[in-house]
Amino acid sequence: MVEQLKRDYTQADLTPPQRAMLDYAVKLTLTPAAMLKRDVEALRQHNFSDRAILDINQIAGYFAYVNRLADGLGVELEDFWKEKKTRGRGDKETRR
């Protein structure tokens, strides 16, 4: 399942709450200005508590922050992460 999530989470065998959480996190990450109250309500419909919704926001925000900080400073990945990334979505250097 991990490989499927890495490739395309929308095709993974997820529960409706898991799918709602990932849809929310992806939207927050890629288009934060497009977030609406109904996005939070969608999580509540899947019985996410306010605390759980806050946790989702904080985790997505933390990773967005760390990635932008590292990218902005030109931080080089350690060899271990370079190898994993190359096997995953592609080497960042080849996309620049």
C-alpha positions in Angstrom: 0.0 0.0 0.0 2.9 2.4 0.7 4.1 2.2 -2.9 0.5 2.9 -4.1 0.2 5.9 -1.8 3.5 7.2 -3.1 2.4 6.8 -6.8 -1.2 7.9 -6.6 -3.1 7.9 -3.3 -6.4 8.3 -5.1 -6.1 4.8 -6.5 -5.2 3.2 -3.1 -7.6 1.0 -1.1 -8.4 3.6 1.5 -11.3 4.1 3.9 -13.5 7.1 3.2 -12.1 9.0 6.2 -8.5 8.3 5.0 -9.3 9.5 1.6 -11.0 12.7 2.9 -7.9 13.4 5.1 -5.5 13.0 2.2 -7.7 15.0 -0.1 -7.7 17.8 2.5 -4.0 17.6 3.1 -3.2 17.7 -0.7 -5.5 20.7 -1.3 -4.0 22.5 1.7 -0.5 21.8 0.4 -1.0 22.6 -3.3 -3.7 25.3 -3.2 -3.9 26.8 0.3 -5.7 29.9 -0.9 -8.5 27.7 -2.2 -9.3 26.2 1.2 -12.9 26.8 2.2 -15.0 26.1 5.3 -16.6 23.2 3.5 -13.2 21.5 3.4 -13.2 21.4 7.2 -16.8 20.3 7.2 -16.0 17.4 4.9 -13.6 16.1 7.6 -16.2 16.6 10.3 -18.6 14.5 8.2 -16.1 11.7 8.6 -16.0 12.2 12.4 -12.7 14.0 12.6 -12.6 16.0 15.8 -11.4 19.6 15.8 -8.2 18.4 17.4 -7.6 15.8 14.6 -8.3 18.5 12.0 -5.8 20.8 13.7 -3.3 17.9 13.7 -3.7 17.4 10.0 -3.2 21.1 9.4 -0.1 21.3 11.6 1.5 18.2 10.0 0.8 19.4 6.4 2.0 22.9 7.3 5.1 21.7 9.0 6.2 19.6 6.0 5.4 22.4 3.6 7.5 24.8 5.8 10.5 22.4 6.0 10.5 21.6 2.3 10.4 25.3 1.4 13.1 26.1 3.9 15.3 23.3 2.6 14.7 24.2 -1.1 15.2 27.9 -0.4 18.5 27.3 1.2 19.6 24.7 -1.4 20.0 22.0 1.2 21.5 18.8 -0.3 19.9 15.5 0.6 22.0 12.9 2.3 22.9 10.0 0.1 20.2 7.8 1.7 17.4 10.2 0.8 18.8 10.8 -2.7 18.6 7.0 -3.4 15.1 6.8 -2.1 13.9 9.8 -4.0 15.5 8.5 -7.2 13.6 5.3 -6.9 10.4 7.3 -6.1 9.3 10.3 -8.1 12.6 11.3 -9.6 15.7 13.1 -8.7 15.1 16.8 -7.9 18.2 17.9 -9.8 16.9 16.4 -13.0 13.7 18.5 -12.8 15.4 21.9 -12.4 
